[in-house]
Structure formats: structure tokens, C-alpha cells
Amino acid sequence: MSRRRDVFAEALALPLAQRARLAHDLIHSLDEEEAEDPVEVARAWDEEIARRVADFESGRVKGEPWPKVEARIRRQLAARPPRSRAR
């Protein structure tokens, strides 16, 4: 059995709460490896927000009332096939 399979088997043997924490920690570790400069991220978001506000204020884009958006999202979610649970 490969080392990866050994580790996976050990992880599956953990209680649910410990498996969830391990999964969280593994996913979080991926974010750490690709971490970006927080100042650059904030600057990029500031620029994006300013662009979207300008588009809205100029009339280039139109807003929609939340109940209409929510209804559309609920219809789309209801139309999706159920997700399978891989084991």
C-alpha cells in the first residue's frame, strides 16, 4: 500500500470532528501557499468596487431587486441535480 493510501486510511479512521478539522486545515494550507500581498488584494478590490459603482451610476448596468434575484437563484438551485457524496 502506498504512503498516500496509508495516510488516507488513517484519516478515515478518525472521528468525524477530527476528520473535519483535518480537512479544514489541509484546505487552509493551500491558501497559505498561494497567499497574495494583502495590500495588493485590497487595492484590487477597491478598484473593482469603484468600477462597479461607476458602471451603476452611469447607467451602464442596472440593479435588480433582491426578491427577484433570490427567486432566480432558488429556481437555479432547484433545477440542479443532487450532488453525489463521493466516498
PABA-582913 format. One record per atom (N, C-alpha, C): x, y, z; atom name; residue number from 1. Coordinates in Angstrom, 3 decimals. Layout:
// PABA-582913
[[X,Y,Z],'CA',NUM]
...
// end
This chain:
// PABA-582913
[[0.848,-1.179,0.000],'N',1]
[[0.000,0.000,0.000],'CA',1]
[[0.896,1.245,0.000],'C',1]
[[0.536,2.226,-0.790],'N',2]
[[1.331,3.452,-0.889],'CA',2]
[[1.175,4.297,0.369],'C',2]
[[2.118,5.186,0.569],'N',3]
[[2.076,6.079,1.728],'CA',3]
[[0.804,6.926,1.714],'C',3]
[[0.414,7.396,0.515],'N',4]
[[-0.809,8.201,0.390],'CA',4]
[[-2.023,7.415,0.861],'C',4]
[[-2.113,6.165,0.463],'N',5]
[[-3.246,5.342,0.897],'CA',5]
[[-3.214,5.109,2.392],'C',5]
[[-2.018,4.916,2.952],'N',6]
[[-1.891,4.739,4.403],'CA',6]
[[-2.411,5.969,5.140],'C',6]
[[-1.984,7.140,4.682],'N',7]
[[-2.410,8.389,5.321],'CA',7]
[[-3.919,8.548,5.182],'C',7]
[[-4.444,8.253,3.991],'N',8]
[[-5.880,8.385,3.754],'CA',8]
[[-6.660,7.433,4.660],'C',8]
[[-6.204,6.196,4.770],'N',9]
[[-6.881,5.217,5.630],'CA',9]
[[-6.859,5.672,7.090],'C',9]
[[-5.734,6.212,7.524],'N',10]
[[-5.644,6.720,8.892],'CA',10]
[[-6.609,7.881,9.100],'C',10]
[[-6.692,8.759,8.125],'N',11]
[[-7.595,9.907,8.234],'CA',11]
[[-9.046,9.437,8.307],'C',11]
[[-9.412,8.462,7.499],'N',12]
[[-10.792,7.963,7.510],'CA',12]
[[-11.149,7.297,8.834],'C',12]
[[-10.159,6.806,9.538],'N',13]
[[-10.405,6.151,10.823],'CA',13]
[[-10.654,7.153,11.954],'C',13]
[[-10.359,8.420,11.719],'N',14]
[[-10.567,9.443,12.739],'CA',14]
[[-12.053,9.684,12.965],'C',14]
[[-12.423,10.139,14.156],'N',15]
[[-13.813,10.545,14.387],'CA',15]
[[-14.175,11.718,13.466],'C',15]
[[-15.444,11.875,13.216],'N',16]
[[-15.937,12.885,12.278],'CA',16]
[[-15.380,14.277,12.562],'C',16]
[[-15.419,14.719,13.798],'N',17]
[[-14.953,16.073,14.118],'CA',17]
[[-13.477,16.237,13.795],'C',17]
[[-12.683,15.220,14.057],'N',18]
[[-11.251,15.306,13.761],'CA',18]
[[-10.999,15.270,12.254],'C',18]
[[-11.789,14.482,11.518],'N',19]
[[-11.656,14.464,10.047],'CA',19]
[[-12.007,15.825,9.477],'C',19]
[[-13.067,16.436,10.004],'N',20]
[[-13.474,17.761,9.525],'CA',20]
[[-12.375,18.779,9.791],'C',20]
[[-11.786,18.726,10.963],'N',21]
[[-10.717,19.673,11.292],'CA',21]
[[-9.511,19.451,10.391],'C',21]
[[-9.173,18.184,10.136],'N',22]
[[-8.046,17.867,9.253],'CA',22]
[[-8.322,18.391,7.846],'C',22]
[[-9.531,18.179,7.347],'N',23]
[[-9.886,18.672,6.007],'CA',23]
[[-9.776,20.196,5.968],'C',23]
[[-10.283,20.855,6.996],'N',24]
[[-10.195,22.317,7.067],'CA',24]
[[-8.740,22.767,7.045],'C',24]
[[-7.919,22.130,7.861],'N',25]
[[-6.510,22.515,7.936],'CA',25]
[[-5.790,22.289,6.611],'C',25]
[[-6.095,21.183,5.932],'N',26]
[[-5.467,20.906,4.635],'CA',26]
[[-5.871,21.951,3.602],'C',26]
[[-7.151,22.284,3.553],'N',27]
[[-7.617,23.289,2.599],'CA',27]
[[-6.996,24.647,2.919],'C',27]
[[-6.947,24.988,4.207],'N',28]
[[-6.351,26.263,4.614],'CA',28]
[[-4.867,26.309,4.230],'C',28]
[[-4.188,25.171,4.295],'N',29]
[[-2.766,25.152,3.944],'CA',29]
[[-2.556,25.486,2.474],'C',29]
[[-3.522,25.170,1.618],'N',30]
[[-3.418,25.517,0.202],'CA',30]
[[-3.464,27.026,0.026],'C',30]
[[-4.328,27.676,0.802],'N',31]
[[-4.429,29.128,0.734],'CA',31]
[[-3.133,29.793,1.168],'C',31]
[[-2.484,29.232,2.173],'N',32]
[[-1.250,29.820,2.672],'CA',32]
[[-0.143,29.781,1.631],'C',32]
[[-0.100,28.706,0.851],'N',33]
[[0.956,28.578,-0.147],'CA',33]
[[0.799,29.572,-1.283],'C',33]
[[-0.434,29.976,-1.554],'N',34]
[[-0.688,30.895,-2.655],'CA',34]
[[-1.073,32.277,-2.138],'C',34]
[[-0.692,32.579,-0.915],'N',35]
[[-1.077,33.848,-0.310],'CA',35]
[[-0.561,35.020,-1.134],'C',35]
[[-1.433,35.996,-1.304],'N',36]
[[-1.068,37.201,-2.034],'CA',36]
[[-0.832,38.333,-1.040],'C',36]
[[-0.205,39.354,-1.522],'N',37]
[[0.040,40.534,-0.709],'CA',37]
[[-1.303,41.164,-0.346],'C',37]
[[-1.647,41.251,0.945],'N',38]
[[-2.949,41.786,1.328],'CA',38]
[[-3.179,43.224,0.865],'C',38]
[[-2.123,44.003,0.768],'N',39]
[[-2.270,45.385,0.298],'CA',39]
[[-2.685,45.381,-1.172],'C',39]
[[-2.073,44.505,-1.970],'N',40]
[[-2.428,44.406,-3.391],'CA',40]
[[-3.856,43.886,-3.563],'C',40]
[[-4.250,42.931,-2.738],'N',41]
[[-5.608,42.398,-2.811],'CA',41]
[[-6.610,43.501,-2.480],'C',41]
[[-6.341,44.256,-1.414],'N',42]
[[-7.241,45.355,-1.028],'CA',42]
[[-7.313,46.410,-2.124],'C',42]
[[-6.174,46.726,-2.723],'N',43]
[[-6.154,47.723,-3.807],'CA',43]
[[-6.981,47.220,-5.007],'C',43]
[[-6.825,45.956,-5.345],'N',44]
[[-7.574,45.397,-6.474],'CA',44]
[[-9.076,45.440,-6.192],'C',44]
[[-9.474,45.111,-4.941],'N',45]
[[-10.896,45.177,-4.599],'CA',45]
[[-11.408,46.612,-4.626],'C',45]
[[-10.614,47.538,-4.149],'N',46]
[[-11.021,48.956,-4.198],'CA',46]
[[-11.274,49.397,-5.639],'C',46]
[[-10.387,48.999,-6.538],'N',47]
[[-10.552,49.357,-7.953],'CA',47]
[[-11.795,48.707,-8.543],'C',47]
[[-12.025,47.434,-8.199],'N',48]
[[-13.202,46.729,-8.719],'CA',48]
[[-14.491,47.361,-8.206],'C',48]
[[-14.524,47.689,-6.937],'N',49]
[[-15.715,48.323,-6.358],'CA',49]
[[-15.965,49.674,-7.020],'C',49]
[[-14.924,50.470,-7.191],'N',50]
[[-15.075,51.776,-7.839],'CA',50]
[[-15.600,51.617,-9.265],'C',50]
[[-15.097,50.621,-9.986],'N',51]
[[-15.558,50.377,-11.356],'CA',51]
[[-17.033,49.999,-11.371],'C',51]
[[-17.436,49.126,-10.454],'N',52]
[[-18.836,48.696,-10.423],'CA',52]
[[-19.773,49.843,-10.035],'C',52]
[[-19.355,50.657,-9.082],'N',53]
[[-20.173,51.812,-8.686],'CA',53]
[[-20.310,52.768,-9.866],'C',53]
[[-19.214,53.040,-10.560],'N',54]
[[-19.251,53.938,-11.715],'CA',54]
[[-20.168,53.379,-12.799],'C',54]
[[-20.102,52.069,-13.054],'N',55]
[[-20.979,51.446,-14.050],'CA',55]
[[-22.439,51.606,-13.664],'C',55]
[[-22.744,51.423,-12.381],'N',56]
[[-24.120,51.540,-11.914],'CA',56]
[[-24.603,52.991,-12.005],'C',56]
[[-23.780,53.914,-11.516],'N',57]
[[-24.179,55.319,-11.511],'CA',57]
[[-24.324,55.901,-12.910],'C',57]
[[-23.550,55.388,-13.868],'N',58]
[[-23.634,55.901,-15.237],'CA',58]
[[-24.797,55.282,-16.012],'C',58]
[[-25.388,54.232,-15.457],'N',59]
[[-26.488,53.570,-16.147],'CA',59]
[[-26.029,52.441,-17.070],'C',59]
[[-24.728,52.182,-17.121],'N',60]
[[-24.245,51.080,-17.973],'CA',60]
[[-24.757,49.729,-17.496],'C',60]
[[-24.989,49.607,-16.197],'N',61]
[[-25.576,48.384,-15.642],'CA',61]
[[-26.776,48.774,-14.793],'C',61]
[[-27.724,47.880,-14.695],'N',62]
[[-28.931,48.122,-13.909],'CA',62]
[[-28.960,47.154,-12.736],'C',62]
[[-29.486,47.611,-11.626],'N',63]
[[-29.666,46.756,-10.467],'CA',63]
[[-30.977,45.995,-10.567],'C',63]
[[-31.098,44.959,-9.747],'N',64]
[[-32.334,44.187,-9.664],'CA',64]
[[-32.744,44.109,-8.206],'C',64]
[[-34.027,44.121,-7.921],'N',65]
[[-34.473,43.980,-6.541],'CA',65]
[[-34.085,42.596,-5.993],'C',65]
[[-33.686,42.556,-4.726],'N',66]
[[-33.242,41.300,-4.122],'CA',66]
[[-34.285,40.183,-4.259],'C',66]
[[-35.593,40.405,-4.022],'N',67]
[[-36.538,39.288,-4.148],'CA',67]
[[-36.505,38.634,-5.537],'C',67]
[[-36.302,39.423,-6.578],'N',68]
[[-36.227,38.873,-7.935],'CA',68]
[[-34.956,38.033,-8.102],'C',68]
[[-33.840,38.537,-7.598],'N',69]
[[-32.568,37.812,-7.687],'CA',69]
[[-32.656,36.523,-6.873],'C',69]
[[-33.199,36.625,-5.663],'N',70]
[[-33.313,35.454,-4.799],'CA',70]
[[-34.169,34.370,-5.453],'C',70]
[[-35.289,34.763,-6.051],'N',71]
[[-36.172,33.791,-6.708],'CA',71]
[[-35.435,33.099,-7.853],'C',71]
[[-34.659,33.849,-8.634],'N',72]
[[-33.905,33.258,-9.736],'CA',72]
[[-32.872,32.261,-9.206],'C',72]
[[-32.175,32.617,-8.140],'N',73]
[[-31.172,31.716,-7.564],'CA',73]
[[-31.846,30.445,-7.055],'C',73]
[[-32.967,30.594,-6.373],'N',74]
[[-33.671,29.411,-5.849],'CA',74]
[[-34.130,28.492,-6.980],'C',74]
[[-34.618,29.070,-8.089],'N',75]
[[-35.027,28.250,-9.240],'CA',75]
[[-33.825,27.497,-9.804],'C',75]
[[-32.699,28.198,-9.940],'N',76]
[[-31.499,27.562,-10.482],'CA',76]
[[-31.011,26.439,-9.577],'C',76]
[[-31.035,26.667,-8.285],'N',77]
[[-30.598,25.621,-7.357],'CA',77]
[[-31.540,24.423,-7.385],'C',77]
[[-32.832,24.687,-7.479],'N',78]
[[-33.817,23.597,-7.516],'CA',78]
[[-33.675,22.759,-8.783],'C',78]
[[-33.212,23.370,-9.864],'N',79]
[[-33.090,22.670,-11.139],'CA',79]
[[-31.815,21.826,-11.220],'C',79]
[[-30.876,22.057,-10.312],'N',80]
[[-29.621,21.304,-10.350],'CA',80]
[[-29.836,19.888,-9.873],'C',80]
[[-29.127,18.933,-10.479],'N',81]
[[-29.232,17.554,-9.978],'CA',81]
[[-28.591,17.468,-8.594],'C',81]
[[-29.059,16.540,-7.772],'N',82]
[[-28.472,16.408,-6.436],'CA',82]
[[-26.997,16.033,-6.532],'C',82]
[[-26.217,16.561,-5.600],'N',83]
[[-24.782,16.246,-5.577],'CA',83]
[[-24.591,14.855,-4.996],'C',83]
[[-23.712,14.091,-5.632],'N',84]
[[-23.414,12.764,-5.083],'CA',84]
[[-22.343,12.901,-4.016],'C',84]
[[-22.382,12.040,-3.075],'N',85]
[[-21.411,12.068,-1.988],'CA',85]
[[-20.360,11.006,-2.272],'C',85]
[[-19.186,11.436,-2.718],'N',86]
[[-18.101,10.502,-3.015],'CA',86]
[[-17.518,9.950,-1.731],'C',86]
[[-17.162,8.702,-1.781],'N',87]
[[-16.536,8.062,-0.612],'CA',87]
[[-15.236,7.450,-0.979],'C',87]
// end
